[in-house]
Amino acid sequence: MYKLLRRILFLIPPEEVHHLTMFLLRWMLKIPFANRLFNPYPKDAAYLGKTVAGIHFPNPIGMAAGFDKNALYFNELSALGFGFIEIGTVTPLAQSGNPKPRLFRLPKDEALINRMGFNNDGVDAIAARLKNRNLNIIIGGNIGKNKNTPNENAAVDYLICFEKLFPYVDYFVVNISSPNTPNLRELQDKDALLNLTSKVMEKNKSYPNPKPVFLKIAPDISYTQLDEILEIITHNGFAGIIATNTTISREGLKTSKAEVENLGAGGLSGTPLRNKSNEFITYIKSKVKPDFAIIASGGIMTETDAIERLNAGADLVQFYTGFIYEGPWVVGRVKREIGYSSF
């Protein structure tokens, strides 16, 4: 059924259809028992629950950052059955992001290319929306820097977001891996990363009850870089890592090279990222201690992909592109598959 609906939805530009479908979902969920259409069993079975980094997740299936940038839809996403929602990326000041069009579908590859550019309403507006949130919904705060902030001052931006969101989110994600903010990925370099993560954790430890902090990495780094990153963030007390963000690679696509080049720059997500992301999860698991948390993101399109990541060592999984291509019922399918699996 969703494949037919998807054909219709894909006739509408991606950003417009995103807001349209979430508006319709919000309206539908006001109808008594309408949530059963999307989530037949709204109360998760006990076996789906999982404690990761000190947080009890009702199930291990999350919505990745980027879908609910401005903390507008976390109630609706929770109603669909997600165990946690990651909002953002949030920056200190509101910014419009890159010029449109900036989000493109590659149906032949079951993929997206985006160059959104951290478009968001700014940390003050987003924090205000979270003040009266349902505390039963696990929310992560994905934070970044404004486009015009030079890298040498990046820590200031991250700390502003950290401080203002601290009372309202359950965990933090330091995003230094988006390819759509100029020079942002340079913060993955050893010295820059050491400086930034040290300052974030210093701020975190200044609170009586510190929050778990994760680092989101790019799939385009080398294994040598990954080793350096793991050494730095484990030394500084990060709770875990999110692997991975989108890729700048265009290798192995079914879509013609001319068409892809015509779309321009941006991060590629979806099926083409599946193998690389899974390899990273397996590698990271072999390098870290058991209590170091791993959240799998990137290339998770189906219930099979989700189980594969969990079997590879991920504690939690996140959907984004898979949700767009497979529809809201993919969450329930993953839950059923978890019941059958033995990871």
C-alpha positions as CSV (number, residue, x, y, z in Angstrom):
1,M,0.0,0.0,0.0
2,Y,2.7,2.4,0.9
3,K,4.5,1.9,-2.4
4,L,1.5,3.3,-4.2
5,L,1.2,6.2,-1.8
6,R,4.9,6.8,-2.2
7,R,4.5,7.3,-6.0
8,I,2.0,10.1,-5.3
9,L,4.1,11.7,-2.5
10,F,7.2,11.6,-4.7
11,L,5.4,13.8,-7.2
12,I,5.7,16.6,-4.7
13,P,9.1,18.3,-4.0
14,P,10.8,16.7,-1.0
15,E,10.8,19.6,1.5
16,E,7.2,20.5,0.7
17,V,5.9,16.9,1.1
18,H,7.8,16.6,4.4
19,H,5.8,19.4,6.0
20,L,2.6,18.3,4.3
21,T,2.7,14.7,5.5
22,M,3.6,15.7,9.1
23,F,0.8,18.3,9.1
24,L,-1.6,15.5,8.0
25,L,-0.2,13.1,10.5
26,R,-0.7,15.6,13.3
27,W,-4.3,16.2,12.2
28,M,-5.1,12.4,11.9
29,L,-3.7,11.7,15.3
30,K,-6.3,13.9,16.9
31,I,-8.9,11.4,15.8
32,P,-9.5,8.9,18.6
33,F,-7.6,5.6,18.1
34,A,-6.2,6.8,14.7
35,N,-2.7,6.1,16.1
36,R,-3.6,2.4,15.9
37,L,-3.5,2.7,12.1
38,F,0.2,3.4,12.2
39,N,1.1,1.7,15.5
40,P,-1.3,-1.2,16.3
41,Y,0.5,-1.8,19.7
42,P,1.3,1.6,21.2
43,K,2.7,0.0,24.4
44,D,6.0,-1.6,23.6
45,A,6.6,-5.2,24.8
46,A,9.0,-5.4,27.7
47,Y,11.6,-7.3,25.6
48,L,12.0,-4.3,23.4
49,G,13.2,-2.1,26.2
50,K,16.9,-1.4,26.5
51,T,19.1,0.6,28.8
52,V,21.9,2.4,27.0
53,A,24.2,5.0,28.5
54,G,22.1,5.1,31.6
55,I,18.8,5.8,29.7
56,H,16.0,3.3,29.4
57,F,14.7,3.3,25.8
58,P,11.3,1.7,25.3
59,N,12.6,0.2,22.1
60,P,15.9,0.6,20.2
61,I,14.4,2.3,17.1
62,G,15.0,6.0,16.7
63,M,14.4,8.8,14.3
64,A,17.7,10.4,13.2
65,A,18.5,14.1,13.4
66,G,17.5,16.1,10.4
67,F,13.9,14.9,10.2
68,D,12.6,17.0,13.2
69,K,15.1,19.8,13.1
70,N,13.0,22.2,15.0
71,A,11.4,20.0,17.6
72,L,8.0,20.3,15.9
73,Y,7.0,16.7,15.4
74,F,8.4,14.6,18.3
75,N,5.0,13.8,19.7
76,E,3.8,12.5,16.3
77,L,6.9,10.5,15.7
78,S,6.6,8.9,19.1
79,A,3.0,8.0,18.3
80,L,4.3,6.1,15.3
81,G,6.3,3.9,17.6
82,F,9.8,5.3,17.7
83,G,11.6,4.7,20.9
84,F,13.5,8.0,20.7
85,I,13.7,11.1,18.5
86,E,16.8,13.2,17.9
87,I,16.0,16.8,17.2
88,G,18.3,19.2,15.3
89,T,20.9,19.9,14.2
90,V,20.4,23.0,16.4
91,T,22.6,26.1,16.2
92,P,22.8,29.1,18.5
93,L,21.2,31.5,16.0
94,A,18.4,30.7,13.6
95,Q,19.6,30.2,10.0
96,S,17.8,29.5,6.8
97,G,20.4,27.0,5.4
98,N,21.5,26.7,1.8
99,P,19.4,27.9,-1.1
100,K,16.6,25.7,-2.4
101,P,16.4,23.2,-4.0
102,R,18.6,21.4,-1.6
103,L,17.0,18.0,-1.1
104,F,16.8,15.5,-3.9
105,R,15.5,11.9,-4.3
106,L,17.4,9.2,-6.2
107,P,14.7,6.5,-6.4
108,K,16.8,4.1,-8.5
109,D,19.2,4.0,-5.6
110,E,16.7,4.4,-2.7
111,A,18.7,7.4,-1.7
112,L,18.6,11.1,-0.9
113,I,21.1,13.9,-1.5
114,N,20.8,16.9,0.8
115,R,22.6,20.1,1.3
116,M,20.3,21.6,3.9
117,G,23.0,23.5,5.7
118,F,21.8,23.3,9.3
119,N,18.6,25.2,8.6
120,N,16.8,25.6,12.0
121,D,15.0,28.1,14.2
122,G,17.8,28.6,16.6
123,V,18.3,27.2,20.1
124,D,16.1,29.6,22.0
125,A,13.0,28.8,19.9
126,I,13.7,25.1,20.0
127,A,14.4,25.0,23.7
128,A,11.0,26.8,24.3
129,R,9.2,24.1,22.4
130,L,10.8,21.4,24.6
131,K,9.9,23.0,27.9
132,N,6.6,21.2,28.3
133,R,7.4,18.0,26.4
134,N,6.1,14.6,27.5
135,L,8.9,13.3,29.6
136,N,8.1,9.7,28.5
137,I,9.5,10.5,25.1
138,I,13.3,10.1,24.9
139,I,14.7,13.1,23.0
140,G,18.3,13.7,21.9
141,G,19.7,17.1,21.2
142,N,21.9,17.2,18.1
143,I,24.0,20.4,18.2
144,G,26.3,22.3,15.8
145,K,27.8,25.6,14.9
146,N,26.4,28.4,12.8
147,K,27.7,28.7,9.3
148,N,29.5,32.0,9.8
149,T,31.2,30.9,13.0
150,P,34.9,30.1,12.3
151,N,36.2,26.8,13.4
152,E,38.5,28.3,16.0
153,N,35.3,29.6,17.8
154,A,33.2,26.6,17.2
155,A,33.3,25.4,20.8
156,V,31.5,28.6,21.8
157,D,28.5,27.7,19.6
158,Y,28.4,24.1,20.8
159,L,28.5,25.2,24.4
160,I,25.7,27.7,23.9
161,C,23.4,25.0,22.5
162,F,24.5,22.6,25.2
163,E,23.7,24.9,28.0
164,K,20.3,26.0,26.7
165,L,19.1,22.5,25.8
166,F,20.5,20.8,28.8
167,P,17.2,20.9,30.9
168,Y,15.1,19.6,28.0
169,V,16.9,16.7,26.3
170,D,17.9,13.3,27.5
171,Y,21.2,13.0,25.6
172,F,23.4,15.2,23.3
173,V,25.0,14.6,20.0
174,V,28.0,16.7,18.9
175,N,27.6,16.9,15.1
176,I,30.9,17.6,13.4
177,S,30.3,15.4,10.3
178,S,27.7,17.2,8.1
179,P,29.2,17.9,4.7
180,N,26.9,20.9,4.2
181,T,28.5,23.5,6.5
182,P,31.8,24.8,5.2
183,N,34.9,23.3,6.9
184,L,32.8,21.6,9.6
185,R,34.4,18.2,9.0
186,E,37.7,19.7,9.8
187,L,36.6,19.5,13.5
188,Q,37.1,15.7,13.2
189,D,40.9,16.4,12.9
190,K,42.7,15.3,16.1
191,D,43.7,18.7,17.6
192,A,40.4,20.4,16.8
193,L,38.4,17.4,18.1
194,L,40.4,17.2,21.3
195,N,39.8,20.8,22.0
196,L,36.0,20.7,21.3
197,T,35.2,17.5,23.1
198,S,37.2,18.5,26.1
199,K,35.3,21.8,26.4
200,V,31.9,20.1,25.9
201,M,32.6,17.5,28.6
202,E,34.0,20.1,31.0
203,K,30.6,21.9,30.6
204,N,28.7,18.6,31.0
205,K,30.5,17.7,34.2
206,S,29.7,21.1,35.7
207,Y,26.1,19.9,36.1
208,P,25.1,17.7,39.1
209,N,23.7,15.1,36.8
210,P,25.7,15.1,33.5
211,K,24.0,13.9,30.3
212,P,25.2,11.2,28.0
213,V,27.1,12.8,25.1
214,F,27.6,11.1,21.7
215,L,29.8,12.1,18.7
216,K,28.4,11.7,15.1
217,I,31.0,10.8,12.6
218,A,31.2,10.9,8.8
219,P,31.6,7.6,6.8
220,D,34.3,9.2,4.7
221,I,37.0,9.2,7.3
222,S,39.9,6.6,7.2
223,Y,40.2,3.9,9.8
224,T,43.3,5.7,11.2
225,Q,41.1,8.8,11.8
226,L,38.4,6.6,13.3
227,D,41.0,5.2,15.7
228,E,42.1,8.7,16.7
229,I,38.5,9.8,17.2
230,L,37.7,6.8,19.4
231,E,40.8,7.4,21.5
232,I,39.9,11.0,22.1
233,I,36.2,10.6,22.9
234,T,36.7,7.6,25.2
235,H,39.4,9.5,27.0
236,N,37.1,12.5,27.4
237,G,34.2,10.5,28.7
238,F,31.8,10.4,25.8
239,A,29.0,7.9,26.2
240,G,29.3,6.7,22.7
241,I,29.3,7.3,19.0
242,I,26.8,7.6,16.1
243,A,27.9,6.0,12.9
244,T,27.3,7.4,10.4
245,N,26.3,10.7,8.9
246,T,25.8,11.1,5.1
247,T,28.6,10.6,2.6
248,I,30.1,12.8,-0.1
249,S,30.9,9.7,-2.2
250,R,28.9,9.0,-5.3
251,E,30.4,5.5,-6.0
252,G,28.3,2.6,-7.2
253,L,25.1,4.6,-7.9
254,K,22.5,3.3,-10.4
255,T,21.4,6.8,-11.2
256,S,23.3,8.2,-14.2
257,K,26.5,10.1,-13.5
258,A,25.2,13.1,-15.5
259,E,22.0,13.3,-13.4
260,V,23.9,13.0,-10.1
261,E,26.3,15.7,-11.1
262,N,23.5,17.9,-12.2
263,L,22.0,17.7,-8.6
264,G,25.2,19.2,-7.2
265,A,26.9,18.9,-3.8
266,G,25.5,17.4,-0.7
267,G,25.4,14.4,1.6
268,L,24.2,11.1,0.2
269,S,22.0,8.9,2.4
270,G,20.1,5.6,2.0
271,T,20.9,2.3,0.5
272,P,24.3,3.2,-1.0
273,L,25.5,3.9,2.6
274,R,24.5,0.5,3.9
275,N,27.7,-1.5,3.6
276,K,30.1,1.3,4.7
277,S,28.0,2.1,7.8
278,N,27.7,-1.5,8.8
279,E,31.5,-2.0,8.4
280,F,32.1,1.0,10.7
281,I,29.8,-0.5,13.3
282,T,31.6,-3.8,13.3
283,Y,35.0,-2.1,13.4
284,I,34.0,0.2,16.3
285,K,32.5,-2.6,18.3
286,S,35.9,-4.5,18.0
287,K,37.7,-1.4,19.4
288,V,35.7,-0.2,22.4
289,K,34.7,-1.5,25.8
290,P,31.3,-3.1,26.2
291,D,29.8,-0.1,28.0
292,F,30.6,2.3,25.1
293,A,27.4,2.9,23.3
294,I,27.0,2.6,19.5
295,I,24.1,4.1,17.6
296,A,23.8,2.9,14.0
297,S,22.6,5.5,11.5
298,G,22.9,5.6,7.7
299,G,21.8,3.0,5.2
300,I,19.2,1.5,7.5
301,M,16.3,1.0,5.1
302,T,14.4,-2.1,6.2
303,E,13.9,-4.3,9.3
304,T,16.7,-6.6,7.9
305,D,19.1,-3.7,7.9
306,A,18.2,-2.8,11.5
307,I,18.7,-6.3,12.7
308,E,22.0,-6.5,10.9
309,R,23.3,-3.4,12.7
310,L,22.1,-4.7,16.1
311,N,23.8,-8.0,15.4
312,A,27.0,-6.1,14.4
313,G,27.1,-4.5,17.8
314,A,24.9,-1.4,17.7
315,D,22.9,-0.7,20.8
316,L,20.3,1.4,19.0
317,V,19.4,2.2,15.4
318,Q,18.1,5.3,13.6
319,F,16.0,5.7,10.5
320,Y,15.7,8.7,8.2
321,T,15.9,7.8,4.5
322,G,14.5,4.4,5.2
323,F,11.5,5.9,6.8
324,I,10.8,8.0,3.7
325,Y,11.2,5.0,1.3
326,E,9.5,2.4,3.4
327,G,6.9,4.4,5.3
328,P,5.9,4.6,8.9
329,W,5.0,0.9,9.1
330,V,8.7,0.0,9.0
331,V,9.0,0.7,12.7
332,G,6.5,-2.0,13.5
333,R,8.2,-4.4,11.2
334,V,11.5,-3.9,13.0
335,K,9.9,-4.6,16.3
336,R,8.4,-7.8,15.1
337,E,11.8,-8.8,13.6
338,I,13.4,-8.1,17.0
339,G,11.0,-10.6,18.5
340,Y,12.1,-13.3,16.1
341,S,15.8,-12.5,16.3
342,S,18.4,-13.7,18.7
343,F,21.0,-10.9,18.7
